[in-house]
Amino acid sequence: MDRLLEVVEEYLQFARLPQVRLQEGNANEVIADLLFFLKEEVEARNILLVENLDPRLLPVQIDPKTLRQALLNIIKNSLEAMPEGGN
């Protein structure tokens, strides 16, 4: 039942795609903010998170909210793939 609810929720997220709002921004800032937000959860799972951002990265046109959500999905999948911890 939980898996079915998860699939339905994913479908609904795609069915109502958000409108992209591009603006000039720094992807490093979005990433750093997200990693800070997840720090306690990552540590609680015995995972060492290594942050290696290029300070020379130039500003680009991004939708910070959409980028954050995409990265959050990737990170959550990564956390689930390391139930015993890791790097």
C-alpha positions in Angstrom: 0.0 0.0 0.0 2.8 2.4 0.9 4.5 1.7 -2.5 1.2 2.3 -4.3 0.8 5.6 -2.5 4.3 6.6 -3.4 3.7 5.8 -7.1 0.5 7.8 -7.1 2.2 10.8 -5.5 5.0 10.6 -8.1 2.5 10.5 -10.9 0.6 13.5 -9.4 3.9 15.5 -9.1 4.5 15.0 -12.8 0.9 15.7 -13.7 1.1 19.1 -12.2 4.6 20.2 -13.2 5.6 23.5 -11.7 6.2 26.5 -13.9 9.9 27.1 -14.2 11.1 30.5 -13.1 14.6 31.1 -14.3 16.8 33.6 -12.7 20.5 34.3 -12.5 21.9 32.4 -9.6 24.7 30.3 -8.2 24.2 26.6 -8.2 26.8 26.2 -5.5 24.6 28.3 -3.1 21.6 26.0 -3.8 23.7 22.9 -3.2 25.4 24.2 -0.1 22.1 25.3 1.4 20.5 21.9 0.7 23.5 20.0 2.2 23.3 22.2 5.3 19.6 21.4 5.6 20.3 17.6 5.3 23.4 17.6 7.6 21.7 16.1 10.7 19.9 13.4 8.7 23.1 12.4 6.9 25.0 12.3 10.2 22.3 10.3 11.9 22.6 7.7 9.1 26.3 7.4 9.7 27.2 8.9 6.3 30.1 11.1 5.7 29.1 13.9 3.3 32.0 15.4 1.4 31.2 18.8 0.0 33.4 19.8 -2.9 32.1 22.8 -4.8 34.0 24.8 -7.3 34.2 28.4 -6.1 34.9 29.5 -9.7 31.5 28.4 -10.9 29.9 31.3 -12.8 26.3 32.4 -12.2 23.8 30.6 -14.5 20.1 30.8 -15.3 18.5 28.4 -12.8 15.2 27.8 -11.0 16.5 27.4 -7.5 13.4 25.7 -6.2 13.3 23.1 -9.0 17.1 22.5 -8.8 16.8 22.0 -5.0 14.0 19.5 -5.4 15.8 17.6 -8.1 19.0 17.4 -6.0 17.0 16.5 -2.9 15.5 13.5 -4.8 18.9 12.3 -5.8 20.4 12.7 -2.3 17.4 10.9 -0.7 17.9 8.0 -3.2 21.6 7.9 -2.3 20.8 7.8 1.4 18.4 5.0 1.0 21.1 3.1 -1.0 23.5 3.3 2.0 21.5 1.7 4.9 24.8 0.8 6.7 26.3 4.3 6.2 29.2 5.3 3.9 30.7 8.2 2.1 
